[in-house]
């Protein structure tokens, strides 16, 4: 009976390995119908354990890199154009230093990541171009980039020869929180803000660019004692909408700590009105994702939506405003709606962008990559 039980247990383990495609790496020096010796069982368990450890190491190296670029200490400006290997061992940003990274950067380290200074993530260049209006109506240029949001900010209504009432642009739709939590490693872009209209009378400021995305994946701990900034860009005066806030992903196989630091992914502010254009909506707030077996986040995380301006009066009815407000770009939160122009030729406020959110997943991030 004792040998029979051993064979049943071993069969279960061998079956499991076979399903993973690794059975060829496990020695089987026994035959069916022959009682298994304790030494044979131990040999097979040892081989299985070694194969499992090897697979775990390969997965960890894929997630956090192999450290082949060595240690990185930021004690002055970094020329990213001269670097093509971001698989660091340990990363340290010293106090008083500003580390500027391009939007979309993924940094991997096989050891620990410590930020005592400032990390600034560049903007996503995805705001809308101006579109052009004429006395015979309007011709749309391209919509602003939606980034990872589900709908881009729309374009506002532009005036014809006699319009006194104009409609602001529809807002961008934000990224569903469940989608962000289950697919954080695929997030790439914050949404751009919509522009105002432009014609021979002028007006029509560009929308703000969306906040950038940065991802830090480490086998060791991630500690933020400084600031990480990936906010959306404010719009230009003249109807532009604010850019959606950026996205910061901190994923560690050990721990993430943001007790003394600040992470800022706010949405950009909508534009004020001018003599030709209305008020822009605010950009939606961004997303902060922390994934690790241990997370401590008692510091600051700013995910608020961008603001819209107050109401100005824009001259007499003979001095037509040529564009309503552009909408805010979306990120974690929806963008804000662009402001209308009333029949008294008054630019009404748009709306602020909705707040984004913080996601904390207390688990090994390797299990959440897709």
VOGU-3710 file (C-alpha; in Angstrom, 3 decimals, decimal comma):
1> xxxxxxxxxx> 0,000/0,000/0,000  2,777/2,461/0,767  4,300/2,036/-2,696  0,850/2,326/-4,302  0,260/5,699/-2,627  3,664/6,916/-3,802  2,856/5,979/-7,408  -0,485/7,839/-7,269  1,152/11,013/-5,939  3,945/10,851/-8,487
11> xxxxxxxxxx> 1,443/10,294/-11,297  -0,345/13,517/-10,338  2,893/15,520/-10,445  4,064/13,975/-13,724  0,654/14,671/-15,254  0,926/18,307/-14,209  4,355/18,639/-15,761  3,217/16,914/-18,934  0,458/19,477/-19,357  3,049/22,268/-19,238
21> xxxxxxxxxx> 5,130/20,627/-21,955  8,147/19,893/-19,712  7,797/16,099/-19,278  10,855/15,505/-21,449  13,009/17,188/-18,823  11,883/14,869/-16,015  13,685/11,481/-15,803  11,419/8,436/-15,440  13,505/5,481/-14,440  10,687/3,192/-13,486
31> xxxxxxxxxx> 8,216/1,100/-15,496  4,521/0,508/-15,123  3,754/-2,419/-12,872  7,120/-2,236/-11,094  7,047/-0,917/-7,499  8,701/2,502/-7,377  11,714/2,864/-5,131  11,912/5,799/-2,734  15,098/6,966/-4,464  13,296/7,052/-7,836
41> xxxxxxxxxx> 10,474/9,136/-6,385  12,926/11,547/-4,754  14,895/11,891/-8,002  11,750/12,761/-9,913  10,572/15,247/-7,281  14,003/16,901/-7,355  13,953/17,136/-11,152  10,462/18,585/-11,061  11,502/21,150/-8,445  14,540/22,209/-10,482
51> xxxxxxxxxx> 12,458/22,538/-13,639  9,853/24,601/-11,768  12,541/26,894/-10,334  14,062/27,325/-13,789  10,694/28,267/-15,289  10,058/30,749/-12,463  13,454/32,371/-13,081  12,724/32,688/-16,803  9,363/34,327/-16,094  10,945/36,729/-13,606
61> xxxxxxxxxx> 13,653/37,690/-16,114  11,038/38,374/-18,776  9,067/40,588/-16,393  11,862/42,520/-14,674  14,751/42,183/-17,121  18,116/40,546/-16,635  20,023/43,554/-15,264  22,321/43,549/-18,288  22,545/47,371/-18,352  23,974/47,423/-14,826
71> xxxxxxxxxx> 23,092/49,949/-12,128  21,637/53,350/-13,049  22,239/56,311/-10,751  20,695/59,605/-11,889  22,975/62,338/-10,589  22,607/64,640/-13,626  20,934/64,818/-17,076  20,411/61,534/-18,931  20,694/61,314/-22,721  18,066/58,744/-23,642
81> xxxxxxxxxx> 19,170/58,826/-27,283  22,432/57,193/-26,213  20,736/54,344/-24,336  19,099/51,327/-25,955  19,068/48,957/-22,966  16,680/49,657/-20,087  17,203/46,307/-18,305  18,864/47,737/-15,231  20,020/46,033/-12,044  19,277/48,793/-9,510
91> xxxxxxxxxx> 17,968/52,312/-10,206  18,492/55,360/-7,963  17,326/58,916/-8,737  19,177/61,136/-6,322  17,517/63,938/-4,337  17,409/67,216/-6,256  17,664/65,523/-9,674  14,983/65,553/-12,379  14,756/62,405/-14,476  12,871/63,143/-17,742
101> xxxxxxxxxx> 11,570/60,072/-19,563  9,740/59,935/-22,906  6,066/59,011/-22,913  5,662/55,252/-23,170  8,914/54,359/-21,370  9,142/50,939/-19,664  11,994/50,573/-17,155  12,889/47,110/-15,850  15,235/46,323/-12,978  16,277/42,987/-11,563
111> xxxxxxxxxx> 17,025/44,675/-8,218  15,456/47,717/-6,514  14,137/51,067/-7,778  14,397/54,172/-5,550  13,281/57,682/-6,520  14,462/60,434/-4,186  14,193/63,161/-6,841  11,681/63,961/-9,597  10,532/61,868/-12,544  8,784/63,815/-15,328
121> xxxxxxxxxx> 7,000/61,889/-18,072  6,782/63,685/-21,416  3,374/64,464/-22,963  1,735/62,234/-25,548  1,654/64,255/-28,782  -1,974/63,514/-29,547  -3,965/66,748/-29,223  -6,353/67,708/-31,991  -5,313/69,968/-34,827  -7,373/73,085/-35,347
131> xxxxxxxxxx> -10,305/72,694/-37,660  -11,395/75,513/-39,917  -14,723/77,299/-40,256  -16,051/79,567/-42,995  -19,183/81,526/-43,772  -20,464/78,485/-45,624  -20,191/76,141/-42,679  -17,191/74,214/-41,405  -14,724/71,583/-42,434  -13,437/69,228/-39,754
141> xxxxxxxxxx> -9,794/68,455/-39,380  -8,786/65,300/-37,517  -10,169/64,501/-34,074  -7,693/64,498/-31,210  -6,107/61,164/-30,375  -8,238/59,171/-27,944  -5,269/57,356/-26,445  -6,473/54,260/-24,582  -9,841/55,825/-23,816  -12,963/54,512/-25,529
151> xxxxxxxxxx> -13,912/57,772/-27,297  -11,935/60,820/-28,380  -12,961/64,351/-27,490  -15,242/65,784/-30,161  -15,066/69,038/-32,115  -17,112/72,107/-31,113  -19,664/73,840/-33,300  -18,304/76,732/-35,336  -20,246/79,787/-36,503  -21,666/80,476/-39,922
161> xxxxxxxxxx> -22,515/84,036/-40,981  -25,361/84,574/-38,505  -25,026/82,024/-35,704  -25,464/83,312/-32,147  -25,892/79,953/-30,413  -23,140/77,357/-30,626  -22,750/73,942/-29,009  -19,595/72,858/-27,196  -17,818/69,646/-28,098  -18,765/66,275/-26,602
171> xxxxxxxxxx> -16,331/64,889/-24,045  -14,060/61,873/-24,373  -14,985/58,622/-22,586  -12,586/57,365/-19,915  -10,967/53,942/-19,509  -13,076/51,507/-17,514  -11,404/50,689/-14,181  -11,838/46,936/-14,633  -10,167/47,171/-18,044  -7,231/49,095/-16,560
181> xxxxxxxxxx> -6,852/46,610/-13,691  -6,857/43,560/-15,970  -4,758/45,051/-18,804  -2,469/47,597/-17,143  0,592/46,370/-19,046  -1,123/47,207/-22,359  -1,992/50,843/-21,516  -0,084/53,280/-23,746  -1,694/56,730/-24,107  -3,674/59,420/-22,334
191> xxxxxxxxxx> -6,281/61,127/-24,544  -5,637/64,506/-26,204  -7,918/67,521/-25,745  -10,061/68,881/-28,586  -9,211/72,154/-30,308  -11,358/75,192/-30,954  -12,354/76,330/-34,444  -10,289/78,791/-36,463  -11,170/81,075/-39,356  -10,158/84,396/-40,866
201> xxxxxxxxxx> -11,215/86,179/-37,672  -8,736/84,151/-35,631  -9,395/82,193/-32,443  -9,311/78,474/-31,905  -6,568/77,414/-29,527  -5,191/73,878/-29,705  -6,192/71,279/-27,168  -3,717/70,047/-24,571  -1,711/66,891/-25,193  -2,503/63,856/-23,102
211> xxxxxxxxxx> -0,309/62,900/-20,157  2,399/60,345/-20,843  2,642/56,735/-19,707  5,528/55,259/-17,705  5,848/51,701/-16,376  8,401/50,488/-13,851  8,730/46,692/-13,476  11,082/45,340/-10,803  11,952/42,027/-9,193  12,981/43,921/-6,055
221> xxxxxxxxxx> 11,259/46,770/-4,261  10,001/50,065/-5,738  10,205/53,088/-3,399  9,038/56,586/-4,330  10,266/59,252/-1,913  10,114/62,049/-4,502  7,660/62,969/-7,255  6,444/61,218/-10,399  4,610/63,626/-12,740  2,554/62,480/-15,741
231> xxxxxxxxxx> -0,224/65,101/-15,800  -2,190/66,201/-18,868  -1,246/69,408/-20,667  -3,282/72,593/-20,215  -4,972/73,851/-23,386  -4,127/77,048/-25,241  -6,431/80,030/-24,761  -9,309/80,017/-27,210  -11,618/77,027/-26,810  -9,105/74,189/-26,453
241> xxxxxxxxxx> -9,855/71,284/-24,101  -7,359/69,987/-21,544  -5,390/66,800/-22,147  -6,299/63,632/-20,249  -4,038/62,742/-17,331  -1,219/60,271/-17,729  -0,729/56,717/-16,480  1,871/55,473/-13,970  2,345/51,728/-13,394  4,558/50,531/-10,513
251> xxxxxxxxxx> 4,803/46,735/-10,484  7,139/44,758/-8,224  7,568/41,113/-7,326  8,490/42,310/-3,816  6,901/45,594/-2,676  5,749/49,080/-3,750  6,051/51,983/-1,279  4,772/55,543/-1,794  4,651/56,807/1,792  6,871/59,891/1,423
261> xxxxxxxxxx> 6,321/60,607/-2,274  3,846/62,166/-4,703  2,405/60,804/-7,933  0,612/63,402/-10,109  -1,536/62,326/-13,071  -4,094/65,154/-13,025  -6,001/66,114/-16,170  -5,071/69,330/-18,000  -7,181/72,479/-17,614  -9,519/73,684/-20,349
271> xxxxxxxxxx> -8,773/76,994/-22,071  -10,214/80,375/-21,183  -12,303/82,176/-23,810  -11,067/84,946/-26,061  -12,869/87,344/-28,404  -13,413/84,599/-30,986  -13,638/81,353/-29,030  -15,478/79,775/-26,117  -14,324/77,887/-23,034  -12,667/74,472/-23,133
281> xxxxxxxxxx> -13,558/71,487/-20,959  -11,094/69,927/-18,515  -9,161/66,748/-19,206  -10,064/63,552/-17,361  -7,851/62,502/-14,448  -5,248/59,807/-15,012  -4,501/56,361/-13,597  -2,040/55,066/-11,001  -1,563/51,279/-10,848  0,421/49,580/-8,071
291> xxxxxxxxxx> 0,908/45,810/-8,218  2,993/43,909/-5,664  2,615/41,358/-2,850  3,109/44,258/-0,392  1,863/47,823/-1,035  2,117/50,876/1,247  0,620/54,041/-0,231  0,143/56,733/2,422  1,754/59,484/0,310  0,034/61,703/-2,261
301> xxxxxxxxxx> -1,646/60,485/-5,439  -3,346/63,199/-7,508  -5,818/61,869/-10,084  -8,252/64,805/-10,288  -9,795/66,030/-13,529  -8,786/69,343/-15,108  -10,834/72,501/-14,582  -12,944/74,667/-16,883  -12,875/78,479/-16,808  -15,467/80,915/-15,442
311> xxxxxxxxxx> -17,940/82,818/-17,640  -16,839/85,965/-19,455  -19,073/88,269/-21,557  -17,744/88,562/-25,090  -18,893/91,875/-26,605  -22,067/92,712/-28,481  -24,143/90,437/-30,674  -22,562/92,079/-33,708  -19,185/90,667/-32,696  -19,826/86,988/-33,180
321> xxxxxxxxxx> -17,835/84,358/-31,339  -16,633/81,911/-33,977  -16,262/78,729/-31,950  -17,775/77,010/-28,961  -15,433/75,219/-26,547  -13,383/72,141/-27,325  -13,808/69,109/-25,057  -11,293/67,617/-22,644  -9,435/64,435/-23,487  -10,184/61,294/-21,484
331> xxxxxxxxxx> -7,959/59,017/-19,422  -9,111/57,236/-16,260  -11,901/59,832/-15,988  -14,103/61,247/-18,722  -13,057/64,535/-20,276  -15,140/67,661/-19,678  -17,685/68,993/-22,190  -16,784/72,128/-24,133  -18,659/75,335/-23,264  -21,619/76,587/-25,308
341> xxxxxxxxxx> -22,121/80,091/-26,727  -25,482/81,523/-25,644  -27,887/83,617/-27,715  -26,530/86,681/-25,900  -23,105/85,935/-27,316  -21,826/84,856/-23,907  -19,337/82,022/-23,560  -20,714/79,581/-20,992  -18,420/77,339/-18,976  -17,783/73,801/-20,029
351> xxxxxxxxxx> -17,412/71,116/-17,395  -14,412/69,876/-15,456  -12,923/66,505/-16,294  -13,932/63,572/-14,105  -11,428/62,219/-11,597  -9,260/59,246/-12,466  -8,399/56,502/-9,979  -5,754/54,501/-8,127  -5,630/50,708/-8,466  -3,817/48,565/-5,888
361> xxxxxxxxxx> -3,404/44,842/-6,575  -1,687/42,947/-3,770  -0,296/40,028/-5,719  2,698/38,979/-7,772  2,408/41,082/-10,974  3,679/38,187/-13,085  0,238/36,616/-12,682  -1,425/39,682/-14,176  0,566/40,135/-17,383  -1,315/39,508/-20,601
//
